[in-house]
Amino acid sequence: MSGEGGLPLVGRRWGRILGRATKWWEAPGEDRRGLGGVPLSRRKVVAGVLLALGVGGSLWFAWGSTTYTPAELVAVRPRSIFSSGTSLGPRSSAGADGAGAPVSRVELERERRRLQAALAAHRPRGAYIVVDRGNNRIFLRKGDSLLLEGVISTGSGAVLQETTGQKRQWVFDTPAGRFTILSERPDPVWTKPDWAFLEEGKPIPTRLSERREYGSLGEYALDLGDGYMIHGTLYERLLGRSVTHGCIRVGREDLRVLVRHTGPGSQVFIF
Amino acid sequence: MACGRARGLGGGVVVALSLAASAGLLGCGRGENPPEGKGAQGATELEALRWENRLLALELELASRGSPYFLLDLEAHKLVLKSHGAILREYPLQEVLVRSRRLGGGRLRLWASLDTVWEGARVLPAVRRPRVIIRADTVTPPDPSGAVNYLPPTPEEAVPTPEAFRVRFQGGRGLLLVRGEETPPPSPSPQGFPGPSVPVPSAGKASGEIRRPGPLTRVSQWFRREPWRTDAISIRLALAPSDLGALYRSFPGGAALLVVSGRPEGRR
């Protein structure tokens, strides 16, 4: 876009500002005044502009940053980063870098196999369960494959306080960490603990038979120890919400898949 | 061989010694066990092996800790949450940009921040989950019909997906995680049979709409993210909104991050 004289079109306002600045610049010395009526020479103005550019540029440089894509990063990275990582991070006990490190290809390959075997020893064998508490999701994995993703219910995070008697307190959280399935129980019976009665506003029974509840844990219960279980539910409409007392409630179909692929000894990761 | 000669020249040539020391391990390796192909190719192979061993050793150390840790592969565009060497969740990345400050040894700090472990993750703004306290004497017996008066929110309702959030690590290192494009659902396999890695449909999916935060909430989120505190090294990652929300809601606080920049072969 250009005007009649081939000049770029600028807004009327900017044109006025430009016109005033030109007039000011071309005015005789005594008429050229800055803010507050201070007389300004052309030399002072040029020096001021240069100073402002210098300070601004320095600040921009100091606070600025350089951005790389991963490909650019690999291309500009110095070779010494690969060859000796002595200044980077913690040294491995295996001596993968620094003094005493293996130097020949044979040694390096032997070292790699040893490290891979050590890492594999940490990983679970067979299928394992992953529970994401923050999103109420369950995953069944085997190696790098994802076999199942399902919606679950985890601990509500509520705190129940007993106001009489022993004045106990329970926190209904699903614990995080690595667990092992201790046992797999079909048609499990729930032996209700004291808090279950307190929460319902009922007196705590003395007889064990009064604590037993049938059917509420669904078709299977996978025992993780300390009273925590992965089990089914009667209330599938509540799946996806944090409503449990610490156990992990799973839908019927998902629970059947879990039981089919895991068993006592299988690993469960809760995060 | 080259090492031996450099040593043989004695203490007079300090520069030569320091150069030999900087490239030392590689040169000695070549002398003892010459590569089959060209010299440069053999050197790169040794570099790659050394690099792999170093990362394996670092991951082994993280796996031994017993707590969850992240593995960020910049080249493969993948962020993986792991524990004991096992994959917990994978978050595909749509965009990766690495930023370092110009001053204050920016480049040196950048090289020192790659292929190493970042410690002490802190999510900003932190996820807040208030606890409900129930006093046993205030509880009333449940409705025998099974009707529920109060339905707690789903995680998506309680903690909506943010536009962006930061994870700060020790030593002025940080991640900026931003909302990318929504990825289409995976298409079914052409044969009509689900592959081994296709997720089995779940019985019940979480219901409830995700509400977009209002302007006031967004301003408060901006303040809580502390964007005025710039990191010396920052990696910007764009994730699909569903992945971003999932990561934000369940980011394990204090987790370590192993940043993997790329194999040495990529330089050729």
HADDOCK unambig.tbl for C-alpha pairs under 7 A between the chains (distance, minus, plus):
assign (segid A and resid 61 and name CA) (segid B and resid 102 and name CA) 6.88 0.50 0.50
assign (segid A and resid 62 and name CA) (segid B and resid 102 and name CA) 6.51 0.50 0.50
assign (segid A and resid 62 and name CA) (segid B and resid 103 and name CA) 5.69 0.50 0.50
assign (segid A and resid 63 and name CA) (segid B and resid 101 and name CA) 6.97 0.50 0.50
assign (segid A and resid 64 and name CA) (segid B and resid 101 and name CA) 6.10 0.50 0.50
assign (segid A and resid 64 and name CA) (segid B and resid 102 and name CA) 6.12 0.50 0.50
assign (segid A and resid 65 and name CA) (segid B and resid 99 and name CA) 6.30 0.50 0.50
assign (segid A and resid 65 and name CA) (segid B and resid 100 and name CA) 5.35 0.50 0.50
assign (segid A and resid 65 and name CA) (segid B and resid 101 and name CA) 4.10 0.50 0.50
assign (segid A and resid 65 and name CA) (segid B and resid 102 and name CA) 5.02 0.50 0.50
assign (segid A and resid 66 and name CA) (segid B and resid 99 and name CA) 5.52 0.50 0.50
assign (segid A and resid 66 and name CA) (segid B and resid 100 and name CA) 5.41 0.50 0.50
assign (segid A and resid 66 and name CA) (segid B and resid 101 and name CA) 6.24 0.50 0.50
assign (segid A and resid 66 and name CA) (segid B and resid 102 and name CA) 6.32 0.50 0.50
assign (segid A and resid 67 and name CA) (segid B and resid 97 and name CA) 6.53 0.50 0.50
assign (segid A and resid 67 and name CA) (segid B and resid 98 and name CA) 5.54 0.50 0.50
assign (segid A and resid 67 and name CA) (segid B and resid 99 and name CA) 4.27 0.50 0.50
assign (segid A and resid 67 and name CA) (segid B and resid 100 and name CA) 6.56 0.50 0.50
assign (segid A and resid 68 and name CA) (segid B and resid 97 and name CA) 5.74 0.50 0.50
assign (segid A and resid 68 and name CA) (segid B and resid 98 and name CA) 5.08 0.50 0.50
assign (segid A and resid 68 and name CA) (segid B and resid 99 and name CA) 6.25 0.50 0.50
assign (segid A and resid 69 and name CA) (segid B and resid 96 and name CA) 6.42 0.50 0.50
assign (segid A and resid 69 and name CA) (segid B and resid 97 and name CA) 4.95 0.50 0.50
assign (segid A and resid 69 and name CA) (segid B and resid 98 and name CA) 6.21 0.50 0.50
assign (segid A and resid 70 and name CA) (segid B and resid 74 and name CA) 5.84 0.50 0.50
assign (segid A and resid 70 and name CA) (segid B and resid 75 and name CA) 5.71 0.50 0.50
assign (segid A and resid 70 and name CA) (segid B and resid 96 and name CA) 6.92 0.50 0.50
assign (segid A and resid 70 and name CA) (segid B and resid 97 and name CA) 6.89 0.50 0.50
assign (segid A and resid 70 and name CA) (segid B and resid 261 and name CA) 6.98 0.50 0.50
assign (segid A and resid 74 and name CA) (segid B and resid 262 and name CA) 6.58 0.50 0.50
assign (segid A and resid 74 and name CA) (segid B and resid 266 and name CA) 6.49 0.50 0.50
assign (segid A and resid 74 and name CA) (segid B and resid 267 and name CA) 5.99 0.50 0.50
assign (segid A and resid 75 and name CA) (segid B and resid 267 and name CA) 5.32 0.50 0.50
assign (segid A and resid 82 and name CA) (segid B and resid 47 and name CA) 5.70 0.50 0.50
assign (segid A and resid 82 and name CA) (segid B and resid 51 and name CA) 6.07 0.50 0.50
assign (segid A and resid 82 and name CA) (segid B and resid 264 and name CA) 6.88 0.50 0.50
assign (segid A and resid 83 and name CA) (segid B and resid 26 and name CA) 6.68 0.50 0.50
assign (segid A and resid 83 and name CA) (segid B and resid 47 and name CA) 5.49 0.50 0.50
assign (segid A and resid 88 and name CA) (segid B and resid 112 and name CA) 5.26 0.50 0.50
assign (segid A and resid 88 and name CA) (segid B and resid 116 and name CA) 6.63 0.50 0.50
assign (segid A and resid 89 and name CA) (segid B and resid 116 and name CA) 5.30 0.50 0.50
assign (segid A and resid 89 and name CA) (segid B and resid 117 and name CA) 6.53 0.50 0.50
assign (segid A and resid 92 and name CA) (segid B and resid 57 and name CA) 5.69 0.50 0.50
assign (segid A and resid 92 and name CA) (segid B and resid 58 and name CA) 6.66 0.50 0.50
assign (segid A and resid 96 and name CA) (segid B and resid 50 and name CA) 6.71 0.50 0.50
assign (segid A and resid 96 and name CA) (segid B and resid 53 and name CA) 6.00 0.50 0.50
assign (segid A and resid 96 and name CA) (segid B and resid 54 and name CA) 5.37 0.50 0.50
assign (segid A and resid 97 and name CA) (segid B and resid 54 and name CA) 6.99 0.50 0.50
assign (segid A and resid 103 and name CA) (segid B and resid 25 and name CA) 6.25 0.50 0.50
assign (segid A and resid 103 and name CA) (segid B and resid 29 and name CA) 4.82 0.50 0.50
assign (segid A and resid 104 and name CA) (segid B and resid 29 and name CA) 4.87 0.50 0.50
assign (segid A and resid 104 and name CA) (segid B and resid 32 and name CA) 6.95 0.50 0.50
assign (segid A and resid 104 and name CA) (segid B and resid 33 and name CA) 5.83 0.50 0.50
assign (segid A and resid 105 and name CA) (segid B and resid 46 and name CA) 6.29 0.50 0.50
assign (segid A and resid 108 and name CA) (segid B and resid 49 and name CA) 6.37 0.50 0.50
assign (segid A and resid 108 and name CA) (segid B and resid 50 and name CA) 6.70 0.50 0.50
assign (segid A and resid 112 and name CA) (segid B and resid 53 and name CA) 5.41 0.50 0.50
assign (segid A and resid 115 and name CA) (segid B and resid 56 and name CA) 6.22 0.50 0.50
assign (segid A and resid 115 and name CA) (segid B and resid 57 and name CA) 6.48 0.50 0.50
assign (segid A and resid 119 and name CA) (segid B and resid 60 and name CA) 5.51 0.50 0.50
assign (segid A and resid 119 and name CA) (segid B and resid 85 and name CA) 6.37 0.50 0.50
assign (segid A and resid 122 and name CA) (segid B and resid 63 and name CA) 6.98 0.50 0.50
assign (segid A and resid 122 and name CA) (segid B and resid 84 and name CA) 5.36 0.50 0.50
assign (segid A and resid 122 and name CA) (segid B and resid 85 and name CA) 6.12 0.50 0.50
assign (segid A and resid 123 and name CA) (segid B and resid 84 and name CA) 5.73 0.50 0.50
assign (segid A and resid 123 and name CA) (segid B and resid 85 and name CA) 5.22 0.50 0.50
assign (segid A and resid 123 and name CA) (segid B and resid 86 and name CA) 5.30 0.50 0.50
assign (segid A and resid 124 and name CA) (segid B and resid 86 and name CA) 6.95 0.50 0.50
assign (segid A and resid 130 and name CA) (segid B and resid 88 and name CA) 6.02 0.50 0.50
assign (segid A and resid 132 and name CA) (segid B and resid 250 and name CA) 6.96 0.50 0.50
assign (segid A and resid 133 and name CA) (segid B and resid 250 and name CA) 6.91 0.50 0.50
assign (segid A and resid 134 and name CA) (segid B and resid 155 and name CA) 6.66 0.50 0.50
assign (segid A and resid 134 and name CA) (segid B and resid 249 and name CA) 5.09 0.50 0.50
assign (segid A and resid 134 and name CA) (segid B and resid 250 and name CA) 4.37 0.50 0.50
assign (segid A and resid 135 and name CA) (segid B and resid 155 and name CA) 5.57 0.50 0.50
assign (segid A and resid 135 and name CA) (segid B and resid 246 and name CA) 6.18 0.50 0.50
assign (segid A and resid 135 and name CA) (segid B and resid 249 and name CA) 6.56 0.50 0.50
assign (segid A and resid 135 and name CA) (segid B and resid 250 and name CA) 6.74 0.50 0.50
assign (segid A and resid 145 and name CA) (segid B and resid 197 and name CA) 5.11 0.50 0.50
assign (segid A and resid 146 and name CA) (segid B and resid 197 and name CA) 4.96 0.50 0.50
assign (segid A and resid 146 and name CA) (segid B and resid 198 and name CA) 6.94 0.50 0.50
assign (segid A and resid 146 and name CA) (segid B and resid 199 and name CA) 6.45 0.50 0.50
assign (segid A and resid 147 and name CA) (segid B and resid 196 and name CA) 6.72 0.50 0.50
assign (segid A and resid 147 and name CA) (segid B and resid 197 and name CA) 5.67 0.50 0.50
assign (segid A and resid 147 and name CA) (segid B and resid 198 and name CA) 6.71 0.50 0.50
assign (segid A and resid 147 and name CA) (segid B and resid 199 and name CA) 5.62 0.50 0.50
assign (segid A and resid 147 and name CA) (segid B and resid 200 and name CA) 6.90 0.50 0.50
assign (segid A and resid 148 and name CA) (segid B and resid 199 and name CA) 4.74 0.50 0.50
assign (segid A and resid 148 and name CA) (segid B and resid 200 and name CA) 5.14 0.50 0.50
assign (segid A and resid 149 and name CA) (segid B and resid 199 and name CA) 5.69 0.50 0.50
assign (segid A and resid 149 and name CA) (segid B and resid 200 and name CA) 6.55 0.50 0.50
assign (segid A and resid 149 and name CA) (segid B and resid 202 and name CA) 6.68 0.50 0.50
assign (segid A and resid 150 and name CA) (segid B and resid 202 and name CA) 4.79 0.50 0.50
assign (segid A and resid 151 and name CA) (segid B and resid 202 and name CA) 6.57 0.50 0.50
assign (segid A and resid 151 and name CA) (segid B and resid 204 and name CA) 6.37 0.50 0.50
assign (segid A and resid 151 and name CA) (segid B and resid 205 and name CA) 5.96 0.50 0.50
assign (segid A and resid 151 and name CA) (segid B and resid 206 and name CA) 6.82 0.50 0.50
assign (segid A and resid 157 and name CA) (segid B and resid 131 and name CA) 5.90 0.50 0.50
assign (segid A and resid 158 and name CA) (segid B and resid 131 and name CA) 5.39 0.50 0.50
assign (segid A and resid 158 and name CA) (segid B and resid 132 and name CA) 4.66 0.50 0.50
assign (segid A and resid 158 and name CA) (segid B and resid 133 and name CA) 5.79 0.50 0.50
assign (segid A and resid 159 and name CA) (segid B and resid 132 and name CA) 6.15 0.50 0.50
assign (segid A and resid 159 and name CA) (segid B and resid 133 and name CA) 4.66 0.50 0.50
assign (segid A and resid 159 and name CA) (segid B and resid 134 and name CA) 5.92 0.50 0.50
assign (segid A and resid 160 and name CA) (segid B and resid 133 and name CA) 6.02 0.50 0.50
assign (segid A and resid 160 and name CA) (segid B and resid 134 and name CA) 4.75 0.50 0.50
assign (segid A and resid 160 and name CA) (segid B and resid 135 and name CA) 5.95 0.50 0.50
assign (segid A and resid 160 and name CA) (segid B and resid 136 and name CA) 6.67 0.50 0.50
assign (segid A and resid 161 and name CA) (segid B and resid 134 and name CA) 6.12 0.50 0.50
assign (segid A and resid 161 and name CA) (segid B and resid 135 and name CA) 4.88 0.50 0.50
assign (segid A and resid 161 and name CA) (segid B and resid 136 and name CA) 5.79 0.50 0.50
assign (segid A and resid 162 and name CA) (segid B and resid 135 and name CA) 6.38 0.50 0.50
assign (segid A and resid 162 and name CA) (segid B and resid 136 and name CA) 5.19 0.50 0.50
assign (segid A and resid 163 and name CA) (segid B and resid 135 and name CA) 6.61 0.50 0.50
assign (segid A and resid 163 and name CA) (segid B and resid 136 and name CA) 6.05 0.50 0.50
assign (segid A and resid 163 and name CA) (segid B and resid 137 and name CA) 6.27 0.50 0.50
assign (segid A and resid 198 and name CA) (segid B and resid 136 and name CA) 5.87 0.50 0.50
assign (segid A and resid 199 and name CA) (segid B and resid 136 and name CA) 6.34 0.50 0.50
assign (segid A and resid 199 and name CA) (segid B and resid 139 and name CA) 6.43 0.50 0.50
assign (segid A and resid 200 and name CA) (segid B and resid 139 and name CA) 6.66 0.50 0.50
assign (segid A and resid 200 and name CA) (segid B and resid 140 and name CA) 6.59 0.50 0.50
assign (segid A and resid 200 and name CA) (segid B and resid 141 and name CA) 4.95 0.50 0.50
assign (segid A and resid 200 and name CA) (segid B and resid 142 and name CA) 6.15 0.50 0.50
assign (segid A and resid 201 and name CA) (segid B and resid 136 and name CA) 6.99 0.50 0.50
assign (segid A and resid 201 and name CA) (segid B and resid 139 and name CA) 5.35 0.50 0.50
assign (segid A and resid 201 and name CA) (segid B and resid 140 and name CA) 5.40 0.50 0.50
assign (segid A and resid 201 and name CA) (segid B and resid 141 and name CA) 5.05 0.50 0.50
assign (segid A and resid 202 and name CA) (segid B and resid 141 and name CA) 6.97 0.50 0.50
assign (segid A and resid 239 and name CA) (segid B and resid 204 and name CA) 6.73 0.50 0.50
assign (segid A and resid 239 and name CA) (segid B and resid 206 and name CA) 6.89 0.50 0.50
assign (segid A and resid 240 and name CA) (segid B and resid 154 and name CA) 5.91 0.50 0.50
assign (segid A and resid 240 and name CA) (segid B and resid 205 and name CA) 6.98 0.50 0.50
assign (segid A and resid 240 and name CA) (segid B and resid 206 and name CA) 4.89 0.50 0.50
assign (segid A and resid 241 and name CA) (segid B and resid 152 and name CA) 6.40 0.50 0.50
assign (segid A and resid 241 and name CA) (segid B and resid 153 and name CA) 6.27 0.50 0.50
assign (segid A and resid 241 and name CA) (segid B and resid 154 and name CA) 4.74 0.50 0.50
assign (segid A and resid 241 and name CA) (segid B and resid 155 and name CA) 6.94 0.50 0.50
assign (segid A and resid 242 and name CA) (segid B and resid 152 and name CA) 6.99 0.50 0.50
assign (segid A and resid 251 and name CA) (segid B and resid 203 and name CA) 5.85 0.50 0.50
assign (segid A and resid 253 and name CA) (segid B and resid 203 and name CA) 6.24 0.50 0.50
assign (segid A and resid 254 and name CA) (segid B and resid 202 and name CA) 6.39 0.50 0.50
assign (segid A and resid 254 and name CA) (segid B and resid 203 and name CA) 6.83 0.50 0.50
